[in-house]
Amino acid sequence: MNLGKAWRRLWHWLWVPGLKKRQPKGYRLNIPGALVPVLRALTAPTMDRSERLALLSARYASEAADDVVVAIAVHEFPDEAYVTGTAAANFDTNWVMGIADSIADSNSGLLLVHRHGGAGKPSFSAVDASTNRDVMKALSIGMETMPFGALLLSADDYSAVCTVRGRLVPLDVNVVPMHRTREAA
């Protein structure tokens, strides 16, 4: 251990009460309540597609912190963005990259959204994990100031991951209720 690191540890031990009690930093995704019904409608299974996809554009809450991701808008997957393949939902990665390029000027990234049936906390499948790693994480290369990842819906809960400093981290999902103004009440 170098002298500088030892000095900082001693300083914090002496002068920062409760330092050892601090929990590791958590990451959070805030979704405006108005976007949730839109996401649920766009990812609902149909007769033609058992697993439908959507994109959620998002950005970090501030330039100084990457622990809070804020959802901004929903992008529908058009029929031409789906391709044939062995998974339940196969998509054209070039189309996704085009959307990522088009919103990059607003300092926004993308989360790939789909749903699994049932209630409770959903889990990413092996195919989902591969897509998150090979596609969504890869989109973040060279764009570290923008969040890229995935959001998974169930009937009543969410799971999410996001690339932060080159690694996928889980996000706690927080649906932010829409407040009514006095005029709207």
Contact map, one row per residue, 1 for C-alpha under 8 A:
11101100000000000000000000000000000000000000000000000000000000000000000000000000000000000000000000000000000000000000000000000000000000000000000000000000000000000000000000000000000000000
11111100000000000000000000000000000000000000000000000000000000000000000000000000000000000000000000000000000000000000000000000000000000000000000000000000000000000000000000000000000000000
11111110000000000000000000000000000000000000000000000000000000000000000000000000000000000000000000000000000000000000000000000000000000000000000000000000000000000000000000000000000000000
01111111000000000000000000000000000000000000000000000000000000000000000000000000000000000000000000000000000000000000000000000000000000000000000000000000000000000000000000000000000000000
11111111100000000000000000000000000000000000000000000000000000000000000000000000000000000000000000000000000000000000000000000000000000000000000000000000000000000000000000000000000000000
11111111110000000000000000000000000000000000000000000000000000000000000000000000000000000000000000000000000000000000000000000000000000000000000000000000000000000000000000000000000000000
00111111111000000000000000000000000000000000000000000000000000000000000000000000000000000000000000000000000000000000000000000000000000000000000000000000000000000000000000000000000000000
00011111111100000000000000000000000000000000000000000000000000000000000000000000000000000000000000000000000000000000000000000000000000000000000000000000000000000000000000000000000000000
00001111111110000000000000000000000000000000000000000000000000000000000000000000000000000000000000000000000000000000000000000000000000000000000000000000000000000000000000000000000000000
00000111111111000000000000000000000000000000000000000000000000000000000000000000000000000000000000000000000000000000000000000000000000000000000000000000000000000000000000000000000000000
00000011111111110000000000000000000000000000000000000000000000000000000000000000000000000000000000000000000000000000000000000000000000000000000000000000000000000000000000000000000000000
00000001111111111010000000000000000000000000000000000000000000000000000000000000000000000000000000000000000000000000000000000000000000000000000000000000000000000000000000000000000000000
00000000111111111010000000000000000000000000000000000000000000000000000000000000000000000000000000000000000000000000000000000000000000000000000000000000000000000000000000000000000000000
00000000011111111000000000000000000000000000000000000000000000000000000000000000000000000000000000000000000000000000000000000000000000000000000000000000000000000000000000000000000000000
00000000001111111000000000000000000000000000000000000000000000000000000000000000000000000000000000000000000000000000000000000000000000000000000000000000000000000000000000000000000000000
00000000001111111110000000000000000000000000000000000000000000000000000000000000000000000000000000000000000000000000000000000000000000000000000000000000000000000000000000000000000000000
00000000000111111110000000000000000000000000000000000000000000000000000000000000000000000000000000000000000000000000000000000000000000000000000000000000000000000000000000000000000000000
00000000000000011111110000000000000000000000000000000000000000000000000000000000000000000000000000000000000000000000000000000000000000000000000000000000000000000000000000000000000000000
00000000000110011111110000000000000000000000000000000000000000000000000000000000000000000000000000000000000000000000000000000000000000000000000000000000000000000000000000000000000000000
00000000000000000111110000000000000000000000000000000000000000000000000000000000000000000000000000000000000000000000000000000000000000000000000000000000000000000000000000000000000000000
00000000000000000111111000000000000000000000000000000000000000000000000000000000000000000000000000000000000000000000000000000000000000000000000000000000000000000000000000000000000000000
00000000000000000111111100000000000000000000000000000000000000000000000000000000000000000000000000000000000000000000000000000000000000000000000000000000000000000000000000000000000000000
00000000000000000000111110000000000000000000000000000000000000000000000000000000000000000000000000000000000000000000000000000000000000000000000000000000000000000000000000000000000000000
00000000000000000000011111000000000000000000000000000000000000000000000000000000000000000000000000000000000000000000000000000000000000000000000000000000000000000000000000000000000000000
00000000000000000000001111100000000000000000000000000000000000000010000000000000000000000000000000000000000000000000000000000000000000000000000000000000000000000000000000000000000000000
00000000000000000000000111110000000000000000000000000000000000000010000000000000000000000000000000000000000000000000000000000000000000000000000000000000000000000000000000110000000000000
00000000000000000000000011111000000000000000000000000000000000000111100000000000000000000000000000000000000000000000000000000000000000000000000000000000000000000000000011110000000000000
00000000000000000000000001111100000000000000000000000000000000000011100000000000000000000000000000000000000000000000000000000000000000000000000000000000000000000000000000111100000000000
00000000000000000000000000111110000000000000000000000000000000000001111000000000000000000000000000000000000000000000000000000000000000000000000000000000000000010000000000111100000000000
00000000000000000000000000011111000000000000000000000000000000000001111000000000000000000000000000000000000000000000000000000000000000000000000000000000000000000000000000001111000000000
00000000000000000000000000001111101100000000000000000000000000000000011100000000000000000000000000000000000000000000000000000000000000000000000000000000000000000000000000001111000000000
00000000000000000000000000000111111100000000000000000000000000000000001100000000000000000000000000000000000000000000000000000000000000000000000000000000000000000000000000000011110000000
00000000000000000000000000000011111110000000000000000000000000000000000000000000000000000000000000000000000000000000000000000000000000000000000000000000000000000000000000000011110000000
00000000000000000000000000000001111111000000000000000000000000000000000000000000000000000000000000000000000000000000000000000000000000000000000000000000000000000000000000000000110000000
00000000000000000000000000000011111111100000000000000000000000000000000011000000000000000000000000000000000000000000000000000000000000000000000000000000000000000000000000000000000000000
00000000000000000000000000000011111111110000000000000000000000000000000000000000000000000000000000000000000000000000000000000000000000000000000000000000000000000000000000000010000000000
00000000000000000000000000000000111111111000000000000000000000000000000000000000000000000000000000000000000000000000000000000000000000000000000000000000000000000000000000000000000000000
00000000000000000000000000000000011111111100000000000000000000000000000001000000000000000000000000000000000000000000000000000000000000000000000000000000000000000000000000000000000000000
00000000000000000000000000000000001111111110000000000100000000000000000001000000000000000000000000000000000000001000000000000000000000000000000000000000000000000000000000000000000000000
00000000000000000000000000000000000111111111000000000000000000000000000000000000000000000000000000000000000000000000000000000000000000000000000000000000100000000000000000000000000000000
00000000000000000000000000000000000011111111000000000000000000000000000000000000000000000000000000000000000000000000000000000000000000000000000000000000000000000000000000000000000000000
00000000000000000000000000000000000001111111000000011100000000000000000000010000000000000000000000000000000000000000000000000000000000000000000000000000000000000000000000000000000000000
00000000000000000000000000000000000000111111100000111100000000000000000000000000000000000000000000000000000000001110000000000000000000000000000000000000000000000000000000000000000000000
00000000000000000000000000000000000000011111110000110000000000000000000000000000000000000000000000000000000000000010000000000000000000000000000000000000000000000000000000000000000000000
00000000000000000000000000000000000000000011111011110000000000000000000000000000000000000000000000000000000000000000000000000000000000000000000000000000000000000000000000000000000000000
00000000000000000000000000000000000000000001111111110000000000000000000000000000000000000000000000000000000000000000000000000000000000000000000000000000000000000000000000000000000000000
00000000000000000000000000000000000000000000111111000000000000000000000000000000000000000000000000000000000000000000000000000000000000000000000000000000000000000000000000000000000000000
00000000000000000000000000000000000000000000011111000000000000000000000000000000000000000000000000000000000000000000000000000000000000000000000000000000000000000000000000000000000000000
00000000000000000000000000000000000000000000111111110000000000000000000000000000000000001000000000000000000000000000000000000000000000000000000000000000000000000000000000000000000000000
00000000000000000000000000000000000000000000111111110000000000000000000000000000000000011000000000000000000000000000000000000000000000000000000000000000000000000000000000000000000000000
00000000000000000000000000000000000000000011110011111000000000000000000000000000000000011000000000000000000000000110000000000000000000000000000000000000000000000000000000000000000000000
00000000000000000000000000000000000000000111110011111100000000000000000000001000000000001000000000000000000000000110000000000000000000000000000000000000000000000000000000000000000000000
00000000000000000000000000000000000000000110000000111110000000000000000000011000000000001000000000000000000000011100000000000000000000000000000000000000000000000000000000000000000000000
00000000000000000000000000000000000000100110000000011111000000000000000001111000000000000000000000000000000000011100000000000000000000000000000000000000000000000000000000000000000000000
00000000000000000000000000000000000000000000000000001111100000000000000001111000000000000000000000000000000001111000000000000000000000000000000000000000000000000000000000000000000000000
00000000000000000000000000000000000000000000000000000111110000000000001111100000000000000000000000000000000001111000000000000000000000000000000000000000000000000000000000000000000000000
00000000000000000000000000000000000000000000000000000011111000000000001111100000000000000000000000000010000111100000000000000000000000000000000000000000000000000000000000000000000000000
00000000000000000000000000000000000000000000000000000001111100000000111110000000000000000000000000000000000111100000000000000000000000000000000001100000000000000000000000000000000000000
00000000000000000000000000000000000000000000000000000000111110000000111100000000000000000000000000000000001110000000000000000000000000000000000001100000000000000000000000000000000000000
00000000000000000000000000000000000000000000000000000000011111101111110000000000000000000000000000000000000100000000000000000000000000000000000011100000000000000000000000000000000000000
00000000000000000000000000000000000000000000000000000000001111101101110000000000000000000000000000000000000000000000000000000000000000000000000000000000000000000000000000000000000000000
00000000000000000000000000000000000000000000000000000000000111111100000000000000000000000000000000000000000000000000000000000000000000000000000000000000000000000000000000000000000000000
00000000000000000000000000000000000000000000000000000000000111111100000000000000000000000000000000000000000000000000000000000000000000000000000010000000000000000000000000000000000000000
00000000000000000000000000000000000000000000000000000000000001111100000000000000000000000000000000000000000000000000000000000000000000000000000000000000000000000000000000000000000000000
00000000000000000000000000000000000000000000000000000000000111111111000000000000000000000000000000000000000000000000000000000000000000000000000000000000000000000000000000000000000000000
00000000000000000000000000100000000000000000000000000000000111111111100000000000000000000000000000000000000000000000000000000000000000000000000000000000000000000001000000000000000000000
00000000000000000000000011110000000000000000000000000000000100001111100000000000000000000000000000000000000000000000000000000000000000000000000000000000000000000000000000000000000000000
00000000000000000000000000111100000000000000000000000000000110001111110000000000000000000000000000000000000000000000000000000000000000000000000000000000000000000000000000000000000000000
00000000000000000000000000111100000000000000000000000000011110000111111000000000000000000000000000000000000000000000000000000000000000000000000000100000000000000000000000000000000000000
00000000000000000000000000001110000000000000000000000000011110000001111100000000000000000000000000000000000000000000000000000000000000000000000000000000000000000000000000000000000000000
00000000000000000000000000001111000000000000000000000001111000000000111110000000000000000000000000000000000000000000000000000000000000000000000000000000000000000000000000000000000000000
00000000000000000000000000000011000000000000000000000001111000000000011111000000000000000000000000000000000000000000000000000000000000000000000000000000000000000000000000000000000000000
00000000000000000000000000000000001000000000000000000001110000000000001111100000000000000000000000000000000000000000000000000000000000000000000000000000000000000000000000000000000000000
00000000000000000000000000000000001001100000000000000111100000000000000111110000000000000000000000000000000000000000000000000000000000000000000000000000000000000000000000000000000000000
00000000000000000000000000000000000000000000000000000111100000000000000011111000000000000000000000000000000000000000000000000000000000000000000000000000000000000000000000000000000000000
00000000000000000000000000000000000000000100000000001110000000000000000001111100000000000000000000000000000000000000000000000000000000000000000000000000000000000000000000000000000000000
00000000000000000000000000000000000000000000000000011110000000000000000000111110110000000000000000000000000000000000000000000000000000000000000000000000000000000000000000000000000000000
00000000000000000000000000000000000000000000000000000000000000000000000000011111110000000000000000000000000000000000000000000000000000000000000000000000000000000000000000000000000000000
00000000000000000000000000000000000000000000000000000000000000000000000000001111110000000000000000000000000000000000000000000000000000000000000000000000000000000000000000000000000000000
00000000000000000000000000000000000000000000000000000000000000000000000000000111111000000000000000000000000000000000000000000000000000000000000000000000000000000000000000000000000000000
00000000000000000000000000000000000000000000000000000000000000000000000000001111111000000011001000000000000000000000000000000000000000000000000000000000000000000000000000000000000000000
00000000000000000000000000000000000000000000000000000000000000000000000000001111111100001111000000000000000000000000000000000000000000000000000000000000000000000000000000000000000000000
00000000000000000000000000000000000000000000000000000000000000000000000000000001111110000111000000000000000000000000000000000000000000000000000000000000000000000000000000000000000000000
00000000000000000000000000000000000000000000000000000000000000000000000000000000011111000110000000000000000000000000000000000000000000000000000000000000000000000000000000000000000000000
00000000000000000000000000000000000000000000000000000000000000000000000000000000001111111100000000000000000000000000000000000000000000000000000000000000000000000000000000000000000000000
00000000000000000000000000000000000000000000000000000000000000000000000000000000000111110100000000000000000000000000000000000000000000000000000000000000000000000000000000000000000000000
00000000000000000000000000000000000000000000000000000000000000000000000000000000000011111100000000000000000000000000000000000010000000000000000000000000000000000000000000000000000000000
00000000000000000000000000000000000000000000000001100000000000000000000000000000000011111100000000000000000000000000000000000000000000000000000000000000000000000000000000000000000000000
00000000000000000000000000000000000000000000000011111000000000000000000000000000010010111110000000000000000000000000000000000000000000000000000000000000000000000000000000000000000000000
00000000000000000000000000000000000000000000000000000000000000000000000000000000011111111111000000000000000000000000000000000000000000000000000000000000000000000000000000000000000000000
00000000000000000000000000000000000000000000000000000000000000000000000000000000111100001111100000000000000000000000000000000000000000000000000000000000000000000000000000000000000000000
00000000000000000000000000000000000000000000000000000000000000000000000000000000111000000111111100000000000000000000000000000000000000000000000000000000000000000000000000000000000000000
00000000000000000000000000000000000000000000000000000000000000000000000000000000000000000011111110000000000000000000000000000000000000100000000000000000000000000000000000000000000000000
00000000000000000000000000000000000000000000000000000000000000000000000000000000000000000001111111000000000000000000000000000000000000000000000000000000000000000000000000000000000000000
00000000000000000000000000000000000000000000000000000000000000000000000000000000100000000001111111100000000000000000000000000000000000000000000000000000000000000000000000000000000000000
00000000000000000000000000000000000000000000000000000000000000000000000000000000000000000001111111110000000000000000000000000000000000000000000000000000000000000000000000000000000000000
00000000000000000000000000000000000000000000000000000000000000000000000000000000000000000000111111111000000000000000000000000000000000000010000000000000000000000000000000000000000000000
00000000000000000000000000000000000000000000000000000000000000000000000000000000000000000000011111111100000000000000000000000000000000000000000000000000000000000000000000000000000000000
00000000000000000000000000000000000000000000000000000000000000000000000000000000000000000000001111111110000000000000000000000000000000000000000000000000000000000000000000000000000000000
00000000000000000000000000000000000000000000000000000000000000000000000000000000000000000000000111111111000111000000000000000000000000000010000000000000000000000000000000000000000000000
00000000000000000000000000000000000000000000000000000000000000000000000000000000000000000000000011111111100000000000000000000000000000000000000000000000000000000000000000000000000000000
00000000000000000000000000000000000000000000000000000000000000000000000000000000000000000000000001111111100000000000000000000000000000000000000000000000000000000000000000000000000000000
00000000000000000000000000000000000000000000000000000000100000000000000000000000000000000000000000111111111110000000000000000000000000000000000000000000000000000000000000000000000000000
00000000000000000000000000000000000000000000000000000000000000000000000000000000000000000000000000011111111110000000000000000000000000000000000001000000000000000000000000000000000000000
00000000000000000000000000000000000000000000000000000000000000000000000000000000000000000000000000001111111100000000000000000000000000000000000000000000000000000000000000000000000000000
00000000000000000000000000000000000000000000000000000000000000000000000000000000000000000000000000000011111100000000000000000000000000000000000000000000000000000000000000000000000000000
00000000000000000000000000000000000000000000000000000000001000000000000000000000000000000000000000000011111110000000000000000000000000000000000011000000000000000000000000000000000000000
00000000000000000000000000000000000000000000000000000000111100000000000000000000000000000000000000010011111111000000000000000000000000000000000001100000000000000000000000000000000000000
00000000000000000000000000000000000000000000000000000000111000000000000000000000000000000000000000010011001111100000000000000000000000000000000001110000000000000000000000000000000000000
00000000000000000000000000000000000000000000000000000011110000000000000000000000000000000000000000010000000111110000000000000000000000010000000000111100000000000000000000000000000000000
00000000000000000000000000000000000000000000000000000011110000000000000000000000000000000000000000000000000011111000000000000000000000010000000000111110000000000100000000000000000000000
00000000000000000000000000000000000000000000000000001111000000000000000000000000000000000000000000000000000001111100000000000000000000010000000000001110000000000000000000000000000000000
00000000000000000000000000000000000000100010000000001111000000000000000000000000000000000000000000000000000000111110000000000000000000000000000000000111100000000000000000000000000000000
00000000000000000000000000000000000000000010000000111100000000000000000000000000000000000000000000000000000000011111000000000000000000000000000000000011100000000000000000000000000000000
00000000000000000000000000000000000000000011000000110000000000000000000000000000000000000000000000000000000000001111100000000000000000000000000000000001110000000000000000000000000000000
00000000000000000000000000000000000000000000000000000000000000000000000000000000000000000000000000000000000000000111110001000000000000000000000000000001110000000000000000000000000000000
00000000000000000000000000000000000000000000000000000000000000000000000000000000000000000000000000000000000000000011111000000000000000000000000000000000011000000000000000000000000000000
00000000000000000000000000000000000000000000000000000000000000000000000000000000000000000000000000000000000000000001111100000000000000000000000000000000011000000000000000000000000000000
00000000000000000000000000000000000000000000000000000000000000000000000000000000000000000000000000000000000000000000111111000000000000000000000000000000011110000000000000000000000000000
00000000000000000000000000000000000000000000000000000000000000000000000000000000000000000000000000000000000000000000011111000000000000000000000000000000011110000000000000000000000000000
00000000000000000000000000000000000000000000000000000000000000000000000000000000000000000000000000000000000000000000001111100000000000000000000000000000010111100000000000000000000000000
00000000000000000000000000000000000000000000000000000000000000000000000000000000000000000000000000000000000000000001001111110000000000000000000000000001110011100000000000000000000000000
00000000000000000000000000000000000000000000000000000000000000000000000000000000000000000000000000000000000000000000000011111000000000000000000000000001000000100000000000000000000000000
00000000000000000000000000000000000000000000000000000000000000000000000000000000000000000000000000000000000000000000000001111111100000000000000000000001000000100000000000000000000000000
00000000000000000000000000000000000000000000000000000000000000000000000000000000000000000000000000000000000000000000000000111111100000000000000000000000000000000000000000000000000000000
00000000000000000000000000000000000000000000000000000000000000000000000000000000000000000000000000000000000000000000000000011111110000000000000000000000000000000000000000000000000000000
00000000000000000000000000000000000000000000000000000000000000000000000000000000000000100000000000000000000000000000000000011111111000000000000000000000000000000000000000000000000000000
00000000000000000000000000000000000000000000000000000000000000000000000000000000000000000000000000000000000000000000000000011111111100000000000000000000000000000000000000000000000000000
00000000000000000000000000000000000000000000000000000000000000000000000000000000000000000000000000000000000000000000000000011111111110000000000000000000000000000000000000000000000000000
00000000000000000000000000000000000000000000000000000000000000000000000000000000000000000000000000000000000000000000000000000111111111100000000000000000000000000000000000000000000000000
00000000000000000000000000000000000000000000000000000000000000000000000000000000000000000000000000000000000000000000000000000011111111110000000000000000000000000000000000000000000000000
00000000000000000000000000000000000000000000000000000000000000000000000000000000000000000000000000000000000000000000000000000001111111111000000000001100000000000000000000000000000000000
00000000000000000000000000000000000000000000000000000000000000000000000000000000000000000000000000000000000000000000000000000000111111111100000000000000000000000000000100000000000000000
00000000000000000000000000000000000000000000000000000000000000000000000000000000000000000000000000000000000000000000000000000000011111111100000000000000000000000000000000000000000000000
00000000000000000000000000000000000000000000000000000000000000000000000000000000000000000000100000000000000000000000000000000000011111111110000000000000000000000000000000000000000000000
00000000000000000000000000000000000000000000000000000000000000000000000000000000000000000000000000000000000001110000000000000000001111111111000000011100000000000000000000000000000000000
00000000000000000000000000000000000000000000000000000000000000000000000000000000000000000000000000000000000000000000000000000000000111111111100000011000000000000110011100000000000000000
00000000000000000000000000000000000000000000000000000000000000000000000000000000000000000000000000000000000000000000000000000000000011111111100000000000000000000000000000000000000000000
00000000000000000000000000000000000000000000000000000000000000000000000000000000000000000000000010010000000000000000000000000000000000111111101000010000000000000000000000000000000000000
00000000000000000000000000000000000000000000000000000000000000000000000000000000000000000000000000000000000000000000000000000000000000011111111101110000000000000010010000000000000000000
00000000000000000000000000000000000000000000000000000000000000000000000000000000000000000000000000000000000000000000000000000000000000001111111100000000000000000000010000000000000000000
00000000000000000000000000000000000000000000000000000000000000000000000000000000000000000000000000000000000000000000000000000000000000000001111100000000000000000000000000000000000000000
00000000000000000000000000000000000000000000000000000000000000000000000000000000000000000000000000000000000000000000000000000000000000000011111111000000000000000000000000000000000000000
00000000000000000000000000000000000000000000000000000000000000000000000000000000000000000000000000000000000000000000000000000000000000000001111111100000000000000001110000000000000000000
00000000000000000000000000000000000000000000000000000000000100100000000000000000000000000000000000000000001000000000000000000000000000000000001111100000000000000000000000000000000000000
00000000000000000000000000000000000000000000000000000000011100000000000000000000000000000000000000000001001110000000000000000000000000000001001111110000000000000000000000000000000000000
00000000000000000000000000000000000000000000000000000000011100000000100000000000000000000000000000000000000111100000000000000000000000000001000111111000000000000111000000000000000000000
00000000000000000000000000000000000000000000000000000000000000000000000000000000000000000000000000000000000011100000000000000000000000011011000001111100000000000110000000000000000000000
00000000000000000000000000000000000000000000000000000000000000000000000000000000000000000000000000000000000001110000000000000000000100011000000000111110000000011110000100000000000000000
00000000000000000000000000000000000000000000000000000000000000000000000000000000000000000000000000000000000001111000000000000000000100010000000000011111000000011100000000000000000000000
00000000000000000000000000000000000000000000000000000000000000000000000000000000000000000000000000000000000000111100000000000000000000000000000000001111100001111000000000000000000000000
00000000000000000000000000000000000000000000000000000000000000000000000000000000000000000000000000000000000000001111000001110000000000000000000000000111110001110000000000000000000000000
00000000000000000000000000000000000000010000000000000000000000000000000000000000000000000000000000000000000000001111000001000000000000000000000000000011111111100000000000000000000000000
00000000000000000000000000000000000000000000000000000000000000000000000000000000000000000000000000000000000000000011111111000000000000000000000000000001111111000000000000000000000000000
00000000000000000000000000000000000000000000000000000000000000000000000000000000000000000000000000000000000000000000111100000000000000000000000000000000111110000000000000000000000000000
00000000000000000000000000000000000000000000000000000000000000000000000000000000000000000000000000000000000000000000001110000000000000000000000000000000111111000000000000000000000000000
00000000000000000000000000000000000000000000000000000000000000000000000000000000000000000000000000000000000000000000001111000000000000000000000000000000111111100000000000000000000000000
00000000000000000000000000000000000000000000000000000000000000000000000000000000000000000000000000000000000000000000000011000000000000000000000000000011110111110000000000001000000000000
00000000000000000000000000000000000000000000000000000000000000000000000000000000000000000000000000000000000000000000000011110000000000000000000000000011100011111000000001111000000000000
00000000000000000000000000001000000000000000000000000000000000000000000000000000000000000000000000000000000000000000000000000000000000000000000000001111000001111100000001111000000000000
00000000000000000000000000000000000000000000000000000000000000000000000000000000000000000000000000000000000000000000000000000000000000000000000000001110000000111110000111100000000000000
00000000000000000000000000000000000000000000000000000000000000000000000000000000000000000000000000000000000000100000000000000000000000001000000000111100000000011111001111100000000000000
00000000000000000000000000000000000000000000000000000000000000000000000000000000000000000000000000000000000000000000000000000000000000001001000000111000000000001111111110000000000000000
00000000000000000000000000000000000000000000000000000000000000000100000000000000000000000000000000000000000000000000000000000000000000000000000100100000000000000111111110000000000000000
00000000000000000000000000000000000000000000000000000000000000000000000000000000000000000000000000000000000000000000000000000000000000000000000100000000000000000011111000000000000000000
00000000000000000000000000000000000000000000000000000000000000000000000000000000000000000000000000000000000000000000000000000000000000001001100100000000000000000011111100000000000000000
00000000000000000000000000000000000000000000000000000000000000000000000000000000000000000000000000000000000000000000000000000000000000001000000000000000000000000111111110000000000000000
00000000000000000000000000000000000000000000000000000000000000000000000000000000000000000000000000000000000000000000000000000000000010001000000000001000000000001111011111000000000000000
00000000000000000000000000100000000000000000000000000000000000000000000000000000000000000000000000000000000000000000000000000000000000000000000000000000000000001111001111100000000000000
00000000000000000000000000100000000000000000000000000000000000000000000000000000000000000000000000000000000000000000000000000000000000000000000000000000000000111100000111110000000000000
00000000000000000000000001111000000000000000000000000000000000000000000000000000000000000000000000000000000000000000000000000000000000000000000000000000000000111100000011111000000000000
00000000000000000000000001111000000000000000000000000000000000000000000000000000000000000000000000000000000000000000000000000000000000000000000000000000000000110000000001111100000000000
00000000000000000000000000011110000000000000000000000000000000000000000000000000000000000000000000000000000000000000000000000000000000000000000000000000000001110000000000111110000000000
00000000000000000000000000011110000000000000000000000000000000000000000000000000000000000000000000000000000000000000000000000000000000000000000000000000000000000000000000011111000000000
00000000000000000000000000000111100100000000000000000000000000000000000000000000000000000000000000000000000000000000000000000000000000000000000000000000000000000000000000001111100000000
00000000000000000000000000000111100000000000000000000000000000000000000000000000000000000000000000000000000000000000000000000000000000000000000000000000000000000000000000000111110000000
00000000000000000000000000000001110000000000000000000000000000000000000000000000000000000000000000000000000000000000000000000000000000000000000000000000000000000000000000000011111000000
00000000000000000000000000000001110000000000000000000000000000000000000000000000000000000000000000000000000000000000000000000000000000000000000000000000000000000000000000000001111100000
00000000000000000000000000000000000000000000000000000000000000000000000000000000000000000000000000000000000000000000000000000000000000000000000000000000000000000000000000000000111110000
00000000000000000000000000000000000000000000000000000000000000000000000000000000000000000000000000000000000000000000000000000000000000000000000000000000000000000000000000000000011111011
00000000000000000000000000000000000000000000000000000000000000000000000000000000000000000000000000000000000000000000000000000000000000000000000000000000000000000000000000000000001111111
00000000000000000000000000000000000000000000000000000000000000000000000000000000000000000000000000000000000000000000000000000000000000000000000000000000000000000000000000000000000111111
00000000000000000000000000000000000000000000000000000000000000000000000000000000000000000000000000000000000000000000000000000000000000000000000000000000000000000000000000000000000011111
00000000000000000000000000000000000000000000000000000000000000000000000000000000000000000000000000000000000000000000000000000000000000000000000000000000000000000000000000000000000111111
00000000000000000000000000000000000000000000000000000000000000000000000000000000000000000000000000000000000000000000000000000000000000000000000000000000000000000000000000000000000111111
